[in-house]
């Protein structure tokens, strides 16, 4: 009797919805710690007797701490047991946020601000663990959902901090976040699946291996470069637009804060972007995301000729959508490169795009002073076009 051929097993699409939801909320709450200080700089400076130059470094120190953590701390999910590492990092975040809330001097607050940045990389530990644990067939959708939570955290952090500070003072913002981290740590530990640690490498060799990974994986280099250009565009837009609204339209701080919420629409596209990646349309989606961000910044740049604030609003929504789509397409691609190195690969990817964002922010002042808003818009239009030229010349391999 001849054997009946076995029916091929369909790829698993089962995913723990509670875990994905928890990760989305947790990433949003954690990453918000990076942005609470931005609208509070004046209040912090007044209370701690900071000079204008010193006050401007408050946000920079947090961002520098985050960059350091992305390279030296977040990748450790590949080396040690992830649940324990994330829980310890969140416990450290409780202490750093409490230190910021209680800081009696500028020196202690600066130290706490740097440490807040380092411990906020817990979000970039969660993302590769949860995204990597998802079946390949639905990994893009899972990454998209978690990323939507992270983006909401970024966008809501500033208005939440502003409102809370008006009622309870700036110290209450950091105190409340410390409480949230304390509540979050045991939930994350309980819900995350236990993940075997790779081990076998010393810390120095482990960190050095990241250079080898970057050299080995062409997809990682290209996706990180595309997103660095996009994040530079994102930072250009959101650093310069408040100046444009204040100087060009006379808007108050409160109105500008409400305008910033328009960017939340970009988070709504995240799950769809994940499904796009799962369907094998990463190449086409990348070209579309780069093109739409460039075109929307160009439209915003002509606000003085037509559209006014509506042109800026269009730019806010579509720039954010393009950046979000490209981010998720990139993460979906890199998470499939090396299962044992997802933490390091994700750390490299986010660190590279983060430095792109820092470069974008640094460009704003010289561009505004020399060329005004049209110069910023021209740079924001050009950056995605450069990335688009490289992506279009690619062979479609993510």
C-alpha positions in Angstrom: 0.0 0.0 0.0 1.4 3.4 -1.0 1.8 6.0 1.7 -0.5 9.0 1.7 1.5 12.2 1.5 1.4 14.2 4.7 -0.5 17.4 4.6 1.9 20.4 5.1 1.4 22.0 8.4 0.3 25.6 8.1 2.6 28.2 9.8 1.4 28.9 13.4 -0.4 32.2 13.8 -1.3 31.8 17.5 -0.2 34.7 19.7 -0.9 35.7 23.3 -3.0 38.8 22.9 -2.7 39.7 26.6 1.1 39.6 26.3 1.1 41.8 23.3 -1.3 44.3 24.9 0.8 44.3 28.1 4.0 44.9 26.0 2.4 47.8 24.1 1.2 49.5 27.3 4.5 48.9 29.0 6.6 50.2 26.1 4.5 53.3 26.0 4.7 54.0 29.7 8.5 53.3 29.8 9.5 55.3 26.8 7.5 58.3 28.0 10.2 58.8 30.7 12.5 60.1 28.0 10.2 63.0 27.1 8.6 64.2 30.4 11.3 66.8 31.0 11.0 68.5 27.6 8.0 70.7 28.4 9.2 71.1 32.0 12.6 72.6 31.4 11.6 76.1 32.5 10.0 74.9 35.7 13.0 72.7 36.6 15.5 75.4 35.8 13.6 77.9 38.0 13.4 75.5 40.9 17.0 74.3 40.8 18.5 77.7 39.8 19.9 76.5 36.5 21.3 78.9 33.8 19.7 78.7 30.4 22.7 76.8 29.0 22.6 74.2 31.8 18.8 73.9 31.5 19.1 73.0 27.9 21.3 70.0 28.8 18.5 68.4 30.9 16.9 66.7 27.9 20.2 66.0 26.2 21.5 64.1 29.2 18.5 61.8 29.2 18.9 61.2 25.5 22.6 60.5 25.9 21.8 58.0 28.7 19.3 56.3 26.4 21.9 56.0 23.6 24.4 54.5 26.1 21.8 52.0 27.3 21.0 50.9 23.8 24.5 49.8 23.2 25.6 48.6 26.7 22.5 47.4 28.5 19.5 46.6 26.2 21.4 43.9 24.2 21.9 41.9 27.3 18.6 40.1 26.7 20.7 37.9 24.4 23.1 37.0 27.3 21.0 36.7 30.5 17.4 35.7 31.3 15.2 38.4 29.9 12.4 38.6 32.5 14.9 39.1 35.3 16.9 41.7 33.4 13.8 43.7 32.5 12.4 43.6 36.0 15.8 44.7 37.5 16.0 47.5 34.9 12.5 48.7 35.8 13.4 48.5 39.5 16.4 50.8 38.8 14.0 53.1 36.8 11.9 53.5 40.0 15.0 54.6 41.9 16.2 57.0 39.2 12.7 58.6 38.7 12.3 59.0 42.5 15.8 60.6 42.7 14.7 63.1 40.0 11.5 63.9 41.9 13.4 64.5 45.1 16.6 66.0 43.8 17.7 68.9 46.0 20.4 70.1 43.6 21.1 70.5 39.9 24.0 68.0 40.1 21.8 65.2 41.5 19.0 65.9 39.0 21.5 65.7 36.1 22.7 62.4 37.3 19.2 61.1 37.7 18.3 62.4 34.2 21.1 60.4 32.6 20.1 57.3 34.6 16.5 57.7 33.5 17.7 57.5 29.9 19.7 54.4 30.6 16.9 52.6 32.4 14.3 53.6 29.7 15.9 51.1 27.4 13.8 48.5 29.1 11.3 49.2 26.3 13.9 48.1 23.8 14.4 44.9 25.8 10.7 44.1 25.7 10.3 44.7 22.0 12.7 42.0 20.6 11.6 39.5 23.3 7.9 39.8 22.5 8.3 40.4 18.8 10.8 37.6 18.4 8.6 35.1 20.3 5.7 35.7 17.9 5.3 33.2 15.0 6.9 34.5 11.8 3.6 34.6 10.0 2.2 37.3 12.3 5.4 38.9 13.7 4.9 42.1 11.8 1.4 42.5 13.2 2.7 41.9 16.8 5.6 44.4 16.3 3.2 46.9 14.8 0.8 46.6 17.8 3.7 47.0 20.4 5.1 49.9 18.4 1.8 51.7 18.4 1.8 51.7 22.2 5.4 53.0 22.2 4.5 55.8 19.8 1.4 56.8 21.9 3.7 57.0 24.9 6.1 59.4 23.1 3.2 61.6 21.8 1.2 61.7 25.0 4.1 62.2 27.4 4.6 65.9 26.8 0.9 67.0 27.2 0.5 64.7 30.2 3.6 66.2 31.8 2.5 69.7 31.1 -1.0 69.3 32.6 0.2 67.4 35.7 2.9 70.0 36.3 0.3 72.8 36.2 -1.6 71.1 39.0 1.0 69.4 41.1 4.4 70.7 40.1 7.2 69.2 38.0 8.4 66.8 40.7 5.0 65.1 40.8 5.5 64.0 37.1 8.6 62.0 38.0 7.1 60.8 41.2 4.0 59.4 39.4 6.2 57.7 36.8 8.3 56.1 39.6 5.0 54.6 41.0 4.0 53.4 37.5 7.4 51.7 37.0 7.0 50.0 40.5 3.6 48.7 39.5 4.7 47.6 36.0 7.8 45.6 37.0 6.0 42.6 38.7 3.4 42.5 35.9 6.1 42.3 33.2 7.9 39.6 35.2 4.8 37.5 35.6 3.6 37.8 32.0 6.8 37.4 30.0 7.7 33.9 28.9 10.8 32.5 30.4 13.6 32.7 27.8 16.8 30.8 28.0 19.9 32.9 28.1 22.6 32.3 25.5 25.5 32.7 27.9 29.0 31.6 27.1 30.5 35.1 26.3 32.1 37.6 28.6 30.5 41.0 28.6 33.4 42.6 26.6 33.3 40.0 23.9 29.5 40.1 23.9 29.4 43.9 23.2 32.2 43.6 20.7 30.1 41.0 18.8 27.7 43.8 17.8 30.3 45.1 15.4 30.4 41.6 13.8 26.7 41.5 13.5 26.5 44.9 11.8 29.2 43.8 9.3 27.5 40.4 8.7 23.9 41.5 8.1 23.3 43.7 5.1 19.6 43.9 5.8 20.4 45.4 9.2 22.7 48.1 7.7 20.2 49.1 5.1 17.1 49.1 7.3 19.0 51.1 10.0 20.2 53.6 7.4 16.7 54.1 5.9 15.2 54.6 9.4 18.0 57.0 10.5 17.1 59.2 7.6 13.4 59.0 8.5 14.0 59.7 12.2 16.1 62.7 11.2 13.1 63.9 9.2 10.8 63.2 12.2 13.1 65.1 14.6 13.5 68.0 12.1 9.7 68.3 11.9 8.8 68.1 15.5 11.7 70.4 16.7 11.0 73.1 14.1 7.2 73.1 13.9 6.6 74.5 17.4 8.9 77.4 16.4 7.0 77.8 13.2 3.6 77.9 15.0 4.8 80.3 17.7 6.6 82.7 15.4 4.6 82.4 12.2 1.1 82.0 13.7 1.4 83.4 17.2 0.2 80.2 18.8 0.4 79.7 22.6 2.3 76.9 24.3 -1.1 75.1 25.1 -2.2 75.3 21.4 1.1 73.9 20.2 0.7 71.0 22.7 -2.7 70.2 21.2 -1.2 70.3 17.7 1.4 67.7 18.8 -1.4 65.3 19.5 -2.1 65.2 15.8 0.9 63.0 15.4 -0.9 60.3 17.3 -2.7 59.4 14.1 0.6 57.9 13.0 0.3 55.3 15.7 -3.0 54.1 14.2 -1.3 52.9 11.1 1.1 50.6 13.0 -0.9 47.4 13.1 -1.7 47.8 9.3 2.0 48.3 8.6 2.7 45.0 10.5 0.3 43.2 8.3 1.9 44.7 5.2 5.2 43.3 6.3 3.7 39.9 7.1 2.2 39.7 3.6 5.7 40.1 2.0 5.4 43.7 0.8 8.3 45.1 2.7 10.0 46.5 -0.4 6.9 48.2 -1.8 6.0 49.5 1.6 9.4 51.0 2.2 9.3 52.9 -1.0 5.8 54.2 -0.2 6.8 55.2 3.3 9.8 57.1 2.2 8.0 58.9 -0.6 5.0 59.9 1.5 7.2 61.4 4.2 9.1 63.4 1.7 6.0 64.7 -0.1 4.2 65.5 3.1 7.1 67.6 4.5 7.2 69.4 1.1 3.5 70.3 1.5 4.1 71.5 5.1 6.9 73.7 3.7 4.5 75.6 1.5 2.2 76.5 4.4 2.9 80.2 3.9 1.6 80.0 0.3 -1.4 77.7 0.7 -3.1 75.8 3.4 -1.6 77.5 6.4 -1.9 75.5 9.6 -3.8 72.8 7.6 -0.7 72.2 5.5 1.4 71.8 8.7 -1.3 69.4 10.1 -1.2 67.3 7.0 2.6 67.1 7.3 2.4 66.1 11.0 0.0 63.2 10.3 1.7 61.9 7.1 5.3 62.3 8.2 4.5 60.4 11.4 2.7 57.7 9.4 5.7 57.3 7.0 8.2 57.1 9.9 6.0 54.5 11.7 5.5 52.3 8.7 9.2 52.2 7.8 10.1 51.5 11.4 7.9 48.5 11.6 8.9 47.1 8.3 12.5 47.4 9.4 12.0 45.7 12.7 10.0 42.9 11.1 12.9 42.3 8.7 15.7 42.4 11.3 14.0 40.2 13.9 14.3 37.3 11.4 18.0 37.6 10.9 19.4 35.8 14.0 17.2 34.4 16.8 20.1 34.3 19.2 21.1 37.9 18.6 17.8 39.8 18.5 18.6 42.0 21.5 21.9 43.1 20.0 20.5 43.6 16.5 17.6 45.6 17.9 20.0 47.7 20.0 22.1 48.5 16.9 19.1 49.3 14.8 17.5 51.7 17.4 20.9 53.2 18.3 21.6 54.1 14.6 18.2 55.6 14.0 18.4 57.4 17.3 21.7 59.1 16.2 19.9 60.0 13.0 17.2 61.7 15.1 19.8 63.6 17.1 21.4 64.8 13.9 18.0 66.0 12.7 17.4 68.0 15.9 20.8 69.5 15.7 20.2 70.8 12.2 17.1 72.8 13.1 18.8 75.9 14.7 21.3 76.6 12.0 18.7 76.0 9.3 16.1 78.2 10.9 18.6 81.0 11.5 20.1 80.9 8.0 17.1 79.9 5.8 14.0 80.0 8.0 11.2 77.5 7.8 11.6 76.9 4.1 15.2 75.7 4.6 14.0 73.2 7.3 11.3 72.0 5.0 13.7 71.5 2.1 16.0 69.4 4.3 13.1 67.4 5.6 12.0 66.7 2.0 15.5 65.8 0.8 16.4 63.3 3.6 13.7 60.7 2.7 14.4 61.2 -1.0 18.1 60.2 -0.5 17.0 57.1 1.4 14.4 56.4 -1.3 17.1 56.5 -4.0 19.1 53.8 -2.2 16.0 51.7 -1.5 14.8 51.9 -5.1 18.2 50.7 -6.2 18.0 47.7 -3.9 17.1 44.3 -5.1 14.0 44.0 -2.9 15.6 41.9 -0.2 14.0 43.8 2.6 
